[in-house]
Amino acid sequence: MSKKNQIIKQILVLQIIIVIYTFAGVAGKFAAQQELFSLQFLALYGVEIAILGVYAILWQQVIKRIDLSIAYANRAVAIIWSLLWAVVLFNEQVTLTNVIGGIIIIIGTIIVNGEQHE
């Protein structure tokens, strides 16, 4: 496998792990919509904790294989995924400020990932 293909694979795996992380926020948002300490509330927070546990294990594995600076720069893309879930799952509005911030995050991530090729 070429170095470029290996880097692309690493970034894709990293993004999958980051998407898993963002699902914890989704579970928390759904839990917050339930009555405090109801069965649904507790179940959703249990799901959130489980997701965070899976994420923690996967994150530890990914930082063994990817430079920490690259991994953390890509982690910022979680904000983009969270914006997507906010719109798709909760019918929230995305503001111009959200879009500008998202563009800045994407540009920064591309710049940091581009350093891998040097």
N, C-alpha and C positions, 0 to 999 in steps of 0.2 A: 504494500500500500504506500502510495507516495505521501510525502510529508503534508502536502496541501490537503489531500483526502483525509489524512489522520486528524488534522486540525479541524476540518469541517465536521468530522464525526464527533470529536470531543465537544465542539460547540453545540451540536445537536443534542447530545446526551446531557450536557449542562442545561440547555433550555428545557428539556423534558423534566429534569429535576426541579428547575425553577417553577415550572407550571405546577408541579405537585405541591410545592411550597405555597403557591398562591391559593390553592384549594383550601388550605387551612383558614385563610382569611374569609373565603366564601362560606365555609362551615360556621365560622364565628359570626358572620353577618346574619346567616339564617338563624343561629341560636339566639342572637340578640332580638330577633323578632318574636320569640316565644315568651311565654310567661316565665318569670324568674323561678328557677328550680323545678319547673315542670319536667315530665318525662322527656318531652321533645327537646327541651333546653339542655338537659343533662346528656341526652344521647348525641346531640349535635356537638356539644363541647367535648364529649368523648371521641367523636370522629375527628374533631380539630386536633386533639392531643395525639391521636393515632397518626394522623397525617404528618404532624410535626416530628413524630418519632421516626417514621419512614424517611422523611426528608433528612433528618439529622444523620441517619446511617448512610444514605446515598451521598450526602454532601461530604462526609468524611472520606468516602471512597473516591469521589471525584477530585478532591483537593490533593490526593496522593498522586494523581496523574496529570494535573493541570497546574500551572503556576498560580499561586494564590492571588496575585494581582489580576490575572486574567479572569479567574473564577469570580472574584468579587466585582469586577467591572461588569461582567455579564449578569450578575445577580441583580443589578440595578434595573434590568429589563423586567423584573417582577412588577414594577410599577405599570408598565405597558400592559402586561397580562391582567393585572388588577383592574385597569381601566376597561379592558375588554369585558371582563366578568361583570363589572358594575353596569355596563350598558346592556349586555345580553341577558344577564340573570336578574338584575334588579331595576331595569328600566331607568337608570340614572342618566343624567345629562353630562356630556363631556364638554368642558369649556375650552375656549381658545387658549387659556393658560395651560390647561392639561395637555393640549396638542403641542404647544410650544415646548413644554417640559419633556414630553415624550420624544420629540424630535431631537432635543439636546441629549437625552439619554442614549438614543440610538446612535447618534453621531459619535458620542464619547465611547460607546461600546465598540463601534467599528474602528475607531482610532486605536484603542487598546488592543483589540484583536489583530489589527494590522501589524502591530509590533512583533507578533509571533513569526512573521515572514522575514524579518530582518536577521 
